[in-house]
Amino acid sequence: MNPDYLTIWNIDFTEKVKRKKFKHKRNIAFEKKIEQMITKRLKDNFSFTYIEIDDQDQRMGKKGLESRLIGTLSHCRLCDPSPKWLGRFSPKKAIKESGLWLIQHLNNEGIRKTDKVLIQHLINK
């Protein structure tokens, strides 16, 4: 990993202004290589389950299930990243301290009883 590239990697390229301003700094081939390595690691070492939630408000945003799942993980005292986790080299303090490679929703509340009922209902659909 090239630690110097993290400053570019952490630019939010979903914003049109930033895409225009910084696109010349991106190394797409390098990013694809890293993404392929991450994908391989995930495929080889993890299994995934998904929950289909049609309602955008229930799924995303500050009040959605996603934010509470992130809140649950960020407040988990047993969920530490490995010593080799690349997030330890992030220039963003919140990423280093949370153990999660994102910033949004870190301070949100965790999963509630009503969320568990919703999840169970969606699984049993």
N, CA, C and O atoms as CSV, one atom per row, in Angstrom:
chain,resi,resn,atom,element,x,y,z
A,1,MET,N,N,0.848,-1.191,0.000
A,1,MET,CA,C,0.000,0.000,0.000
A,1,MET,C,C,0.879,1.235,0.000
A,1,MET,O,O,1.906,1.281,0.678
A,2,ASN,N,N,0.481,2.207,-0.745
A,2,ASN,CA,C,1.199,3.464,-0.826
A,2,ASN,C,C,0.551,4.459,0.140
A,2,ASN,O,O,-0.485,5.034,-0.192
A,3,PRO,N,N,1.133,4.681,1.328
A,3,PRO,CA,C,0.514,5.579,2.316
A,3,PRO,C,C,0.322,6.998,1.790
A,3,PRO,O,O,-0.588,7.697,2.235
A,4,ASP,N,N,1.158,7.433,0.856
A,4,ASP,CA,C,1.013,8.778,0.300
A,4,ASP,C,C,-0.267,8.913,-0.514
A,4,ASP,O,O,-0.790,10.017,-0.665
A,5,TYR,N,N,-0.768,7.814,-1.033
A,5,TYR,CA,C,-1.973,7.850,-1.863
A,5,TYR,C,C,-3.240,7.982,-1.021
A,5,TYR,O,O,-4.301,8.297,-1.560
A,6,LEU,N,N,-3.154,7.750,0.277
A,6,LEU,CA,C,-4.339,7.817,1.134
A,6,LEU,C,C,-5.007,9.189,1.099
A,6,LEU,O,O,-6.230,9.276,1.202
A,7,THR,N,N,-4.232,10.254,0.957
A,7,THR,CA,C,-4.847,11.586,0.899
A,7,THR,C,C,-5.747,11.710,-0.326
A,7,THR,O,O,-6.775,12.385,-0.274
A,8,ILE,N,N,-5.370,11.070,-1.416
A,8,ILE,CA,C,-6.198,11.090,-2.623
A,8,ILE,C,C,-7.365,10.117,-2.459
A,8,ILE,O,O,-8.497,10.434,-2.825
A,9,TRP,N,N,-7.091,8.943,-1.915
A,9,TRP,CA,C,-8.109,7.921,-1.714
A,9,TRP,C,C,-9.247,8.461,-0.838
A,9,TRP,O,O,-10.403,8.080,-1.021
A,10,ASN,N,N,-8.925,9.334,0.098
A,10,ASN,CA,C,-9.925,9.851,1.034
A,10,ASN,C,C,-10.715,11.045,0.508
A,10,ASN,O,O,-11.570,11.573,1.218
A,11,ILE,N,N,-10.450,11.474,-0.704
A,11,ILE,CA,C,-11.249,12.540,-1.301
A,11,ILE,C,C,-12.605,11.950,-1.698
A,11,ILE,O,O,-12.669,10.865,-2.276
A,12,ASP,N,N,-13.667,12.656,-1.391
A,12,ASP,CA,C,-15.009,12.192,-1.724
A,12,ASP,C,C,-15.307,12.511,-3.184
A,12,ASP,O,O,-15.747,13.613,-3.510
A,13,PHE,N,N,-15.063,11.540,-4.055
A,13,PHE,CA,C,-15.255,11.742,-5.483
A,13,PHE,C,C,-16.715,11.605,-5.918
A,13,PHE,O,O,-17.009,11.645,-7.113
A,14,THR,N,N,-17.635,11.443,-4.956
A,14,THR,CA,C,-19.042,11.446,-5.326
A,14,THR,C,C,-19.519,12.875,-5.595
A,14,THR,O,O,-20.553,13.085,-6.228
A,15,GLU,N,N,-18.758,13.847,-5.111
A,15,GLU,CA,C,-19.096,15.257,-5.348
A,15,GLU,C,C,-18.493,15.703,-6.677
A,15,GLU,O,O,-17.291,15.563,-6.903
A,16,LYS,N,N,-19.331,16.234,-7.540
A,16,LYS,CA,C,-18.911,16.634,-8.887
A,16,LYS,C,C,-17.759,17.641,-8.852
A,16,LYS,O,O,-16.823,17.539,-9.645
A,17,VAL,N,N,-17.823,18.594,-7.954
A,17,VAL,CA,C,-16.779,19.631,-7.848
A,17,VAL,C,C,-15.428,18.992,-7.553
A,17,VAL,O,O,-14.417,19.371,-8.144
A,18,LYS,N,N,-15.408,18.030,-6.648
A,18,LYS,CA,C,-14.144,17.369,-6.291
A,18,LYS,C,C,-13.654,16.454,-7.408
A,18,LYS,O,O,-12.450,16.330,-7.629
A,19,ARG,N,N,-14.594,15.808,-8.116
A,19,ARG,CA,C,-14.175,14.979,-9.257
A,19,ARG,C,C,-13.437,15.832,-10.279
A,19,ARG,O,O,-12.389,15.429,-10.783
A,20,LYS,N,N,-13.969,16.996,-10.585
A,20,LYS,CA,C,-13.333,17.889,-11.562
A,20,LYS,C,C,-11.990,18.403,-11.047
A,20,LYS,O,O,-10.996,18.422,-11.773
A,21,LYS,N,N,-11.981,18.812,-9.799
A,21,LYS,CA,C,-10.790,19.447,-9.221
A,21,LYS,C,C,-9.618,18.478,-9.057
A,21,LYS,O,O,-8.467,18.855,-9.276
A,22,PHE,N,N,-9.906,17.234,-8.674
A,22,PHE,CA,C,-8.824,16.307,-8.312
A,22,PHE,C,C,-8.665,15.114,-9.241
A,22,PHE,O,O,-7.816,14.261,-8.981
A,23,LYS,N,N,-9.442,15.016,-10.309
A,23,LYS,CA,C,-9.385,13.815,-11.150
A,23,LYS,C,C,-7.990,13.542,-11.702
A,23,LYS,O,O,-7.629,12.388,-11.931
A,24,HIS,N,N,-7.216,14.578,-11.913
A,24,HIS,CA,C,-5.867,14.395,-12.455
A,24,HIS,C,C,-4.920,13.706,-11.462
A,24,HIS,O,O,-3.869,13.200,-11.854
A,25,LYS,N,N,-5.292,13.690,-10.190
A,25,LYS,CA,C,-4.443,13.073,-9.165
A,25,LYS,C,C,-4.724,11.574,-8.987
A,25,LYS,O,O,-3.934,10.860,-8.370
A,26,ARG,N,N,-5.852,11.105,-9.531
A,26,ARG,CA,C,-6.232,9.713,-9.320
A,26,ARG,C,C,-5.400,8.767,-10.175
A,26,ARG,O,O,-5.027,9.079,-11.306
A,27,ASN,N,N,-5.125,7.613,-9.605
A,27,ASN,CA,C,-4.459,6.527,-10.314
A,27,ASN,C,C,-5.458,5.364,-10.316
A,27,ASN,O,O,-5.444,4.510,-9.429
A,28,ILE,N,N,-6.312,5.356,-11.320
A,28,ILE,CA,C,-7.403,4.380,-11.378
A,28,ILE,C,C,-6.871,2.943,-11.404
A,28,ILE,O,O,-7.448,2.060,-10.769
A,29,ALA,N,N,-5.783,2.706,-12.129
A,29,ALA,CA,C,-5.213,1.347,-12.191
A,29,ALA,C,C,-4.796,0.889,-10.792
A,29,ALA,O,O,-5.036,-0.259,-10.417
A,30,PHE,N,N,-4.179,1.771,-10.030
A,30,PHE,CA,C,-3.760,1.450,-8.663
A,30,PHE,C,C,-4.982,1.171,-7.788
A,30,PHE,O,O,-4.992,0.214,-7.014
A,31,GLU,N,N,-6.017,2.018,-7.916
A,31,GLU,CA,C,-7.232,1.830,-7.123
A,31,GLU,C,C,-7.910,0.498,-7.450
A,31,GLU,O,O,-8.390,-0.197,-6.554
A,32,LYS,N,N,-7.946,0.149,-8.737
A,32,LYS,CA,C,-8.547,-1.124,-9.137
A,32,LYS,C,C,-7.769,-2.309,-8.557
A,32,LYS,O,O,-8.358,-3.299,-8.124
A,33,LYS,N,N,-6.453,-2.194,-8.554
A,33,LYS,CA,C,-5.617,-3.268,-7.997
A,33,LYS,C,C,-5.922,-3.461,-6.505
A,33,LYS,O,O,-6.073,-4.589,-6.036
A,34,ILE,N,N,-6.010,-2.355,-5.771
A,34,ILE,CA,C,-6.319,-2.435,-4.334
A,34,ILE,C,C,-7.720,-3.011,-4.129
A,34,ILE,O,O,-7.917,-3.870,-3.270
A,35,GLU,N,N,-8.686,-2.542,-4.909
A,35,GLU,CA,C,-10.060,-3.054,-4.789
A,35,GLU,C,C,-10.115,-4.554,-5.087
A,35,GLU,O,O,-10.862,-5.281,-4.432
A,36,GLN,N,N,-9.336,-5.031,-6.065
A,36,GLN,CA,C,-9.299,-6.460,-6.377
A,36,GLN,C,C,-8.716,-7.253,-5.210
A,36,GLN,O,O,-9.203,-8.336,-4.884
A,37,MET,N,N,-7.687,-6.719,-4.591
A,37,MET,CA,C,-7.087,-7.384,-3.425
A,37,MET,C,C,-8.091,-7.456,-2.272
A,37,MET,O,O,-8.202,-8.481,-1.599
A,38,ILE,N,N,-8.810,-6.372,-2.054
A,38,ILE,CA,C,-9.808,-6.338,-0.982
A,38,ILE,C,C,-10.932,-7.325,-1.285
A,38,ILE,O,O,-11.353,-8.077,-0.406
A,39,THR,N,N,-11.414,-7.324,-2.517
A,39,THR,CA,C,-12.480,-8.239,-2.910
A,39,THR,C,C,-12.055,-9.691,-2.717
A,39,THR,O,O,-12.827,-10.502,-2.207
A,40,LYS,N,N,-10.848,-10.015,-3.117
A,40,LYS,CA,C,-10.344,-11.380,-2.941
A,40,LYS,C,C,-10.306,-11.759,-1.463
A,40,LYS,O,O,-10.732,-12.850,-1.082
A,41,ARG,N,N,-9.794,-10.855,-0.639
A,41,ARG,CA,C,-9.720,-11.126,0.806
A,41,ARG,C,C,-11.118,-11.354,1.367
A,41,ARG,O,O,-11.329,-12.277,2.154
A,42,LEU,N,N,-12.066,-10.525,0.970
A,42,LEU,CA,C,-13.430,-10.687,1.467
A,42,LEU,C,C,-14.047,-12.001,0.996
A,42,LEU,O,O,-14.656,-12.719,1.790
A,43,LYS,N,N,-13.897,-12.319,-0.282
A,43,LYS,CA,C,-14.468,-13.564,-0.818
A,43,LYS,C,C,-13.855,-14.790,-0.160
A,43,LYS,O,O,-14.554,-15.771,0.097
A,44,ASP,N,N,-12.562,-14.746,0.113
A,44,ASP,CA,C,-11.866,-15.895,0.681
A,44,ASP,C,C,-12.120,-16.080,2.177
A,44,ASP,O,O,-11.989,-17.189,2.695
A,45,ASN,N,N,-12.482,-15.001,2.872
A,45,ASN,CA,C,-12.522,-15.060,4.333
A,45,ASN,C,C,-13.855,-14.717,4.989
A,45,ASN,O,O,-13.993,-14.857,6.204
A,46,PHE,N,N,-14.831,-14.274,4.214
A,46,PHE,CA,C,-16.090,-13.837,4.806
A,46,PHE,C,C,-17.276,-14.448,4.077
A,46,PHE,O,O,-17.190,-14.838,2.912
A,47,SER,N,N,-18.374,-14.517,4.796
A,47,SER,CA,C,-19.642,-14.850,4.148
A,47,SER,C,C,-20.583,-13.680,4.431
A,47,SER,O,O,-20.426,-12.971,5.426
A,48,PHE,N,N,-21.546,-13.489,3.560
A,48,PHE,CA,C,-22.422,-12.340,3.680
A,48,PHE,C,C,-23.880,-12.752,3.606
A,48,PHE,O,O,-24.242,-13.712,2.925
A,49,THR,N,N,-24.702,-12.011,4.318
A,49,THR,CA,C,-26.142,-12.137,4.245
A,49,THR,C,C,-26.670,-10.731,3.993
A,49,THR,O,O,-26.123,-9.759,4.512
A,50,TYR,N,N,-27.709,-10.622,3.216
A,50,TYR,CA,C,-28.269,-9.300,3.002
A,50,TYR,C,C,-29.740,-9.303,3.350
A,50,TYR,O,O,-30.410,-10.336,3.340
A,51,ILE,N,N,-30.217,-8.117,3.657
A,51,ILE,CA,C,-31.623,-7.927,3.973
A,51,ILE,C,C,-32.156,-6.920,2.963
A,51,ILE,O,O,-31.621,-5.819,2.834
A,52,GLU,N,N,-33.192,-7.291,2.260
A,52,GLU,CA,C,-33.776,-6.388,1.276
A,52,GLU,C,C,-34.804,-5.489,1.965
A,52,GLU,O,O,-35.794,-5.969,2.517
A,53,ILE,N,N,-34.556,-4.193,1.926
A,53,ILE,CA,C,-35.466,-3.205,2.506
A,53,ILE,C,C,-35.843,-2.235,1.393
A,53,ILE,O,O,-35.011,-1.452,0.934
A,54,ASP,N,N,-37.091,-2.290,0.966
A,54,ASP,CA,C,-37.537,-1.461,-0.151
A,54,ASP,C,C,-37.642,0.016,0.218
A,54,ASP,O,O,-37.376,0.879,-0.619
A,55,ASP,N,N,-38.018,0.311,1.437
A,55,ASP,CA,C,-38.237,1.693,1.860
A,55,ASP,C,C,-36.902,2.398,2.113
A,55,ASP,O,O,-36.148,2.012,3.006
A,56,GLN,N,N,-36.621,3.422,1.330
A,56,GLN,CA,C,-35.347,4.162,1.417
A,56,GLN,C,C,-35.105,4.716,2.822
A,56,GLN,O,O,-33.983,4.650,3.323
A,57,ASP,N,N,-36.144,5.262,3.465
A,57,ASP,CA,C,-35.979,5.850,4.795
A,57,ASP,C,C,-35.660,4.793,5.848
A,57,ASP,O,O,-34.907,5.061,6.784
A,58,GLN,N,N,-36.219,3.606,5.706
A,58,GLN,CA,C,-35.908,2.528,6.651
A,58,GLN,C,C,-34.516,1.967,6.412
A,58,GLN,O,O,-33.900,1.423,7.327
A,59,ARG,N,N,-34.021,2.095,5.196
A,59,ARG,CA,C,-32.746,1.492,4.814
A,59,ARG,C,C,-31.557,2.412,5.068
A,59,ARG,O,O,-30.562,1.975,5.647
A,60,MET,N,N,-31.633,3.670,4.651
A,60,MET,CA,C,-30.471,4.562,4.621
A,60,MET,C,C,-30.701,5.810,5.476
A,60,MET,O,O,-31.768,6.002,6.059
A,61,GLY,N,N,-29.675,6.642,5.530
A,61,GLY,CA,C,-29.798,7.938,6.195
A,61,GLY,C,C,-29.650,7.854,7.694
A,61,GLY,O,O,-29.394,6.787,8.251
A,62,LYS,N,N,-29.813,8.986,8.336
A,62,LYS,CA,C,-29.594,9.086,9.778
A,62,LYS,C,C,-30.522,8.215,10.600
A,62,LYS,O,O,-30.162,7.792,11.698
A,63,LYS,N,N,-31.716,7.941,10.083
A,63,LYS,CA,C,-32.683,7.148,10.838
A,63,LYS,C,C,-32.853,5.746,10.282
A,63,LYS,O,O,-33.672,4.979,10.787
A,64,GLY,N,N,-32.101,5.399,9.259
A,64,GLY,CA,C,-32.236,4.092,8.630
A,64,GLY,C,C,-31.471,3.003,9.364
A,64,GLY,O,O,-30.640,3.269,10.231
A,65,LEU,N,N,-31.778,1.780,8.990
A,65,LEU,CA,C,-31.134,0.622,9.609
A,65,LEU,C,C,-29.618,0.648,9.410
A,65,LEU,O,O,-28.865,0.274,10.309
A,66,GLU,N,N,-29.176,1.086,8.237
A,66,GLU,CA,C,-27.733,1.147,7.978
A,66,GLU,C,C,-27.015,1.973,9.042
A,66,GLU,O,O,-25.974,1.554,9.549
A,67,SER,N,N,-27.556,3.132,9.383
A,67,SER,CA,C,-26.886,4.001,10.360
A,67,SER,C,C,-26.827,3.347,11.738
A,67,SER,O,O,-25.845,3.515,12.462
A,68,ARG,N,N,-27.862,2.608,12.102
A,68,ARG,CA,C,-27.852,1.939,13.403
A,68,ARG,C,C,-26.934,0.720,13.420
A,68,ARG,O,O,-26.354,0.390,14.455
A,69,LEU,N,N,-26.804,0.053,12.274
A,69,LEU,CA,C,-25.821,-1.039,12.203
A,69,LEU,C,C,-24.405,-0.487,12.373
A,69,LEU,O,O,-23.589,-1.062,13.094
A,70,ILE,N,N,-24.122,0.631,11.703
A,70,ILE,CA,C,-22.809,1.268,11.840
A,70,ILE,C,C,-22.615,1.731,13.283
A,70,ILE,O,O,-21.543,1.541,13.858
A,71,GLY,N,N,-23.654,2.343,13.871
A,71,GLY,CA,C,-23.580,2.771,15.270
A,71,GLY,C,C,-23.301,1.611,16.205
A,71,GLY,O,O,-22.525,1.746,17.150
A,72,THR,N,N,-23.928,0.473,15.948
A,72,THR,CA,C,-23.708,-0.728,16.763
A,72,THR,C,C,-22.247,-1.157,16.705
A,72,THR,O,O,-21.628,-1.420,17.737
A,73,LEU,N,N,-21.703,-1.227,15.503
A,73,LEU,CA,C,-20.300,-1.636,15.350
A,73,LEU,C,C,-19.332,-0.629,15.955
A,73,LEU,O,O,-18.343,-1.010,16.582
A,74,SER,N,N,-19.616,0.657,15.769
A,74,SER,CA,C,-18.669,1.664,16.257
A,74,SER,C,C,-18.626,1.739,17.776
A,74,SER,O,O,-17.622,2.161,18.349
A,75,HIS,N,N,-19.719,1.329,18.438
A,75,HIS,CA,C,-19.745,1.344,19.906
A,75,HIS,C,C,-19.384,-0.012,20.521
A,75,HIS,O,O,-19.341,-0.148,21.744
A,76,CYS,N,N,-19.132,-0.992,19.691
A,76,CYS,CA,C,-18.815,-2.342,20.170
A,76,CYS,C,C,-17.407,-2.372,20.770
A,76,CYS,O,O,-16.432,-2.033,20.098
A,77,ARG,N,N,-17.312,-2.768,22.002
A,77,ARG,CA,C,-16.007,-2.820,22.686
A,77,ARG,C,C,-15.220,-4.088,22.331
A,77,ARG,O,O,-14.022,-4.172,22.599
A,78,LEU,N,N,-15.894,-5.068,21.733
A,78,LEU,CA,C,-15.234,-6.320,21.374
A,78,LEU,C,C,-14.832,-6.374,19.901
A,78,LEU,O,O,-14.205,-7.339,19.463
A,79,CYS,N,N,-15.189,-5.346,19.139
A,79,CYS,CA,C,-15.018,-5.364,17.685
A,79,CYS,C,C,-13.806,-4.537,17.259
A,79,CYS,O,O,-13.965,-3.506,16.606
A,80,ASP,N,N,-12.639,-4.958,17.607
A,80,ASP,CA,C,-11.427,-4.227,17.236
A,80,ASP,C,C,-10.878,-4.715,15.907
A,80,ASP,O,O,-10.964,-5.903,15.596
A,81,PRO,N,N,-10.314,-3.804,15.120
A,81,PRO,CA,C,-9.676,-4.238,13.874
A,81,PRO,C,C,-8.369,-4.960,14.163
A,81,PRO,O,O,-7.801,-4.828,15.248
A,82,SER,N,N,-7.903,-5.716,13.195
A,82,SER,CA,C,-6.646,-6.434,13.368
A,82,SER,C,C,-5.483,-5.449,13.404
A,82,SER,O,O,-5.620,-4.320,12.934
A,83,PRO,N,N,-4.348,-5.853,13.950
A,83,PRO,CA,C,-3.175,-4.970,13.990
A,83,PRO,C,C,-2.698,-4.544,12.596
A,83,PRO,O,O,-2.055,-3.504,12.455
A,84,LYS,N,N,-3.006,-5.334,11.576
A,84,LYS,CA,C,-2.561,-5.008,10.217
A,84,LYS,C,C,-3.614,-4.248,9.411
A,84,LYS,O,O,-3.418,-4.012,8.219
A,85,TRP,N,N,-4.721,-3.862,10.034
A,85,TRP,CA,C,-5.793,-3.170,9.332
A,85,TRP,C,C,-5.272,-1.857,8.749
A,85,TRP,O,O,-4.670,-1.049,9.456
A,86,LEU,N,N,-5.509,-1.657,7.463
A,86,LEU,CA,C,-4.988,-0.473,6.772
A,86,LEU,C,C,-5.575,0.838,7.278
A,86,LEU,O,O,-4.973,1.896,7.098
A,87,GLY,N,N,-6.729,0.779,7.901
A,87,GLY,CA,C,-7.338,1.992,8.446
A,87,GLY,C,C,-6.491,2.654,9.519
A,87,GLY,O,O,-6.670,3.835,9.813
A,88,ARG,N,N,-5.573,1.904,10.103
A,88,ARG,CA,C,-4.667,2.490,11.112
A,88,ARG,C,C,-3.752,3.549,10.492
A,88,ARG,O,O,-3.173,4.366,11.207
A,89,PHE,N,N,-3.624,3.535,9.164
A,89,PHE,CA,C,-2.777,4.505,8.474
A,89,PHE,C,C,-3.587,5.656,7.882
A,89,PHE,O,O,-3.030,6.531,7.219
A,90,SER,N,N,-4.881,5.658,8.117
A,90,SER,CA,C,-5.728,6.713,7.554
A,90,SER,C,C,-5.348,8.069,8.148
A,90,SER,O,O,-5.020,8.162,9.330
A,91,PRO,N,N,-5.394,9.110,7.331
A,91,PRO,CA,C,-5.159,10.448,7.875
A,91,PRO,C,C,-6.352,10.959,8.680
A,91,PRO,O,O,-6.260,11.998,9.333
A,92,LYS,N,N,-7.468,10.237,8.637
A,92,LYS,CA,C,-8.671,10.661,9.351
A,92,LYS,C,C,-8.732,9.994,10.727
A,92,LYS,O,O,-8.790,8.769,10.837
A,93,LYS,N,N,-8.717,10.808,11.751
A,93,LYS,CA,C,-8.714,10.325,13.132
A,93,LYS,C,C,-9.923,9.424,13.431
A,93,LYS,O,O,-9.788,8.405,14.108
A,94,ALA,N,N,-11.090,9.803,12.926
A,94,ALA,CA,C,-12.306,9.024,13.192
A,94,ALA,C,C,-12.194,7.605,12.652
A,94,ALA,O,O,-12.703,6.669,13.269
A,95,ILE,N,N,-11.542,7.432,11.521
A,95,ILE,CA,C,-11.360,6.098,10.951
A,95,ILE,C,C,-10.396,5.293,11.814
A,95,ILE,O,O,-10.672,4.141,12.148
A,96,LYS,N,N,-9.276,5.892,12.172
A,96,LYS,CA,C,-8.298,5.193,13.016
A,96,LYS,C,C,-8.922,4.737,14.331
A,96,LYS,O,O,-8.704,3.608,14.770
A,97,GLU,N,N,-9.697,5.618,14.956
A,97,GLU,CA,C,-10.228,5.328,16.283
A,97,GLU,C,C,-11.445,4.404,16.267
A,97,GLU,O,O,-11.648,3.635,17.207
A,98,SER,N,N,-12.251,4.472,15.216
A,98,SER,CA,C,-13.475,3.677,15.195
A,98,SER,C,C,-13.233,2.236,14.772
A,98,SER,O,O,-13.966,1.333,15.177
A,99,GLY,N,N,-12.204,2.020,13.956
A,99,GLY,CA,C,-11.981,0.685,13.422
A,99,GLY,C,C,-12.855,0.390,12.224
A,99,GLY,O,O,-12.921,-0.750,11.766
A,100,LEU,N,N,-13.525,1.406,11.713
A,100,LEU,CA,C,-14.381,1.266,10.539
A,100,LEU,C,C,-13.901,2.219,9.461
A,100,LEU,O,O,-13.449,3.324,9.759
A,101,TRP,N,N,-13.997,1.797,8.219
A,101,TRP,CA,C,-13.474,2.601,7.113
A,101,TRP,C,C,-14.568,3.522,6.571
A,101,TRP,O,O,-14.884,3.506,5.382
A,102,LEU,N,N,-15.124,4.310,7.457
A,102,LEU,CA,C,-16.108,5.316,7.092
A,102,LEU,C,C,-16.224,6.302,8.231
A,102,LEU,O,O,-15.693,6.079,9.319
A,103,ILE,N,N,-16.916,7.383,7.979
A,103,ILE,CA,C,-17.079,8.393,9.021
A,103,ILE,C,C,-18.555,8.607,9.347
A,103,ILE,O,O,-18.909,8.862,10.498
A,104,GLN,N,N,-19.408,8.502,8.341
A,104,GLN,CA,C,-20.829,8.722,8.552
A,104,GLN,C,C,-21.402,7.721,9.543
A,104,GLN,O,O,-21.077,6.534,9.503
A,105,HIS,N,N,-22.247,8.204,10.419
A,105,HIS,CA,C,-23.056,7.403,11.349
A,105,HIS,C,C,-22.276,6.768,12.508
A,105,HIS,O,O,-22.834,5.940,13.229
A,106,LEU,N,N,-21.013,7.128,12.705
A,106,LEU,CA,C,-20.244,6.506,13.782
A,106,LEU,C,C,-20.836,6.780,15.162
A,106,LEU,O,O,-20.728,5.944,16.059
A,107,ASN,N,N,-21.454,7.929,15.337
A,107,ASN,CA,C,-22.002,8.289,16.646
A,107,ASN,C,C,-23.489,7.988,16.779
A,107,ASN,O,O,-24.108,8.351,17.780
A,108,ASN,N,N,-24.058,7.338,15.795
A,108,ASN,CA,C,-25.489,7.015,15.860
A,108,ASN,C,C,-25.752,5.934,16.895
A,108,ASN,O,O,-24.854,5.200,17.307
A,109,GLU,N,N,-27.026,5.861,17.304
A,109,GLU,CA,C,-27.413,4.819,18.245
A,109,GLU,C,C,-27.321,3.456,17.562
A,109,GLU,O,O,-27.298,3.359,16.335
A,110,GLY,N,N,-27.270,2.434,18.362
A,110,GLY,CA,C,-27.187,1.085,17.827
A,110,GLY,C,C,-28.549,0.497,17.511
A,110,GLY,O,O,-29.565,1.192,17.533
A,111,ILE,N,N,-28.552,-0.779,17.221
A,111,ILE,CA,C,-29.766,-1.520,16.893
A,111,ILE,C,C,-30.736,-1.483,18.082
A,111,ILE,O,O,-30.340,-1.652,19.235
A,112,ARG,N,N,-32.017,-1.257,17.765
A,112,ARG,CA,C,-33.068,-1.220,18.781
A,112,ARG,C,C,-33.934,-2.474,18.667
A,112,ARG,O,O,-33.837,-3.215,17.690
A,113,LYS,N,N,-34.779,-2.705,19.669
A,113,LYS,CA,C,-35.695,-3.855,19.629
A,113,LYS,C,C,-36.588,-3.798,18.400
A,113,LYS,O,O,-36.852,-4.825,17.776
A,114,THR,N,N,-37.057,-2.601,18.049
A,114,THR,CA,C,-37.938,-2.481,16.882
A,114,THR,C,C,-37.194,-2.857,15.601
A,114,THR,O,O,-37.799,-3.386,14.668
A,115,ASP,N,N,-35.889,-2.589,15.549
A,115,ASP,CA,C,-35.090,-2.982,14.386
A,115,ASP,C,C,-35.010,-4.495,14.289
A,115,ASP,O,O,-35.078,-5.060,13.197
A,116,LYS,N,N,-34.865,-5.147,15.433
A,116,LYS,CA,C,-34.769,-6.605,15.441
A,116,LYS,C,C,-36.064,-7.229,14.922
A,116,LYS,O,O,-36.033,-8.224,14.198
A,117,VAL,N,N,-37.190,-6.647,15.291
A,117,VAL,CA,C,-38.494,-7.134,14.812
A,117,VAL,C,C,-38.586,-6.937,13.301
A,117,VAL,O,O,-39.027,-7.834,12.583
A,118,LEU,N,N,-38.166,-5.753,12.812
A,118,LEU,CA,C,-38.184,-5.470,11.369
A,118,LEU,C,C,-37.285,-6.446,10.620
A,118,LEU,O,O,-37.680,-6.993,9.591
A,119,ILE,N,N,-36.103,-6.659,11.123
A,119,ILE,CA,C,-35.156,-7.570,10.473
A,119,ILE,C,C,-35.741,-8.978,10.411
A,119,ILE,O,O,-35.694,-9.630,9.368
A,120,GLN,N,N,-36.289,-9.442,11.526
A,120,GLN,CA,C,-36.879,-10.779,11.554
A,120,GLN,C,C,-38.019,-10.894,10.546
A,120,GLN,O,O,-38.144,-11.902,9.850
A,121,HIS,N,N,-38.847,-9.853,10.474
A,121,HIS,CA,C,-39.951,-9.844,9.499
A,121,HIS,C,C,-39.426,-9.917,8.073
A,121,HIS,O,O,-39.959,-10.666,7.254
A,122,LEU,N,N,-38.373,-9.136,7.764
A,122,LEU,CA,C,-37.825,-9.121,6.412
A,122,LEU,C,C,-37.158,-10.447,6.046
A,122,LEU,O,O,-37.220,-10.881,4.896
A,123,ILE,N,N,-36.534,-11.074,7.007
A,123,ILE,CA,C,-35.889,-12.366,6.764
A,123,ILE,C,C,-36.934,-13.437,6.469
A,123,ILE,O,O,-36.726,-14.310,5.627
A,124,ASN,N,N,-38.043,-13.359,7.164
A,124,ASN,CA,C,-39.087,-14.378,7.014
A,124,ASN,C,C,-40.018,-14.136,5.837
A,124,ASN,O,O,-40.916,-14.943,5.595
A,125,LYS,N,N,-39.831,-13.059,5.106
A,125,LYS,CA,C,-40.683,-12.738,3.944
A,125,LYS,C,C,-40.697,-13.852,2.939
A,125,LYS,O,O,-41.361,-13.744,1.907
